[in-house]
Every structure is written in structure tokens, then in C-alpha cells.
Amino acid sequence: PSLVGSEMCIRDSPLRDVVVYPHMVLPLFVGRDRSIQAIELAMKDNKKIVLIAQKDPDQDDPQENDLYEVGSLATILQLLKLPDGTVKVLVEGEKRVKIDKINLSDKLFGADVSLLEDVLDLEDQELDVLVRTVTATFENYVKLNKKVPPEVLTSLSGIDDSGRLADTMSAHMVLKVEDKQRVLETNNIRERLEPVSYTHLTLPTIYSV
């Protein structure tokens, strides 16, 4: 993958059963002490944190090898401490990042990361055809899959960036964590769009029988 910019050292928080894409806004419930500490320190600093999915969601004390090598640089929009000691945070994904090194201590998670830049290897006309095909197939997916709210289609109509379009569709599809992670790790926009059209979206037709 192509890298842009210099390495950054930033707090991180491992996630169970969740993959966060750029431009994605969602609430997270955090219970591990090291993750809470990382989030609280980020709130006092620049509100930036790296969100990394765990390979095994049942692992309570993940080490570097237990985490995927690509995550999302995110901004913490809101933090709420709950009565049971856990924390609810609202985050917004911003950029794909490659995890160069995980820095573990007794008190918090940290990571050295490099930004990943999107790559596009299609001419404008080829991209337009692919986007139209993927969008039409995704519309059919939404109609067949009751787990996806139809309002998603309205939000897609306002997205001009093809990379963001691919991420938004993948975020709303019913996929395994490892499949969502594969999309996150793909910085080539064509390679993110094509599987949405030719692989995953054929499944709901079977389920609807």
C-alpha cells in the first residue's frame, strides 16, 4: 500500500467485532481500563485516537499479534462516563492507517502509525461505469436485506468520492469482521468497489428464497 506523511505516535483502542471506516460515525462502549485511559488522554490532547479491530473478540488482554495491521485514525466527538464504570464514546473515522508498532504499557494502549493514501488506477469513464454498476447492485441488496435501513440509499446519493462510496456501502453490509477488515486494508479504490459488486451482493438473493 502507498504511504503518505510521516509516522505518528498516537493512543489506540482495540475493538471487538467492529471495523471503523473513514467518515463513519458510530458509538462505542469501552470497558477495558487501558482503552479508557487512552481515550481520556486523547480527549485532553487533540481528541485523535487509532481504532484497531481484534482478530479474536474474546481476547480480553490483546497483544500486538492479536490486532490487525490496518486501522482507522478517528476523532472523538463525545465522551460519556456510565455508572458502571464503562465509557460511551462517539467517534468519527478519518483516515486509514498502517500500524507500524503497538506500544503497550500497564496503563494504556499506544501505536506508531503511518497514513495510507487512496489509490485510483481507472480512467474517469471506467470509474463512472463501475460506480453505477456497484450502486445499482447495492440498491438491490438493500431491497432484499431487511437489516439495512433504506435511508442508506438517500445518503449514498450525496457522496461524490468513489472511495468513500465503497466504504459506506461496505459499512452497511452484513459481513464478517474479517471481510470488513479486508475492505479497510484495501487502499485501491477499484479493488474496494469490485468485490461489493461481484461477490457479497449475490448472497441476499439466496436468503430471500
Order of alpha helices (4+ residues) and beta strands (2+ residues): beta-beta-alpha-beta-beta-beta-beta-alpha-alpha-alpha-alpha-alpha-alpha
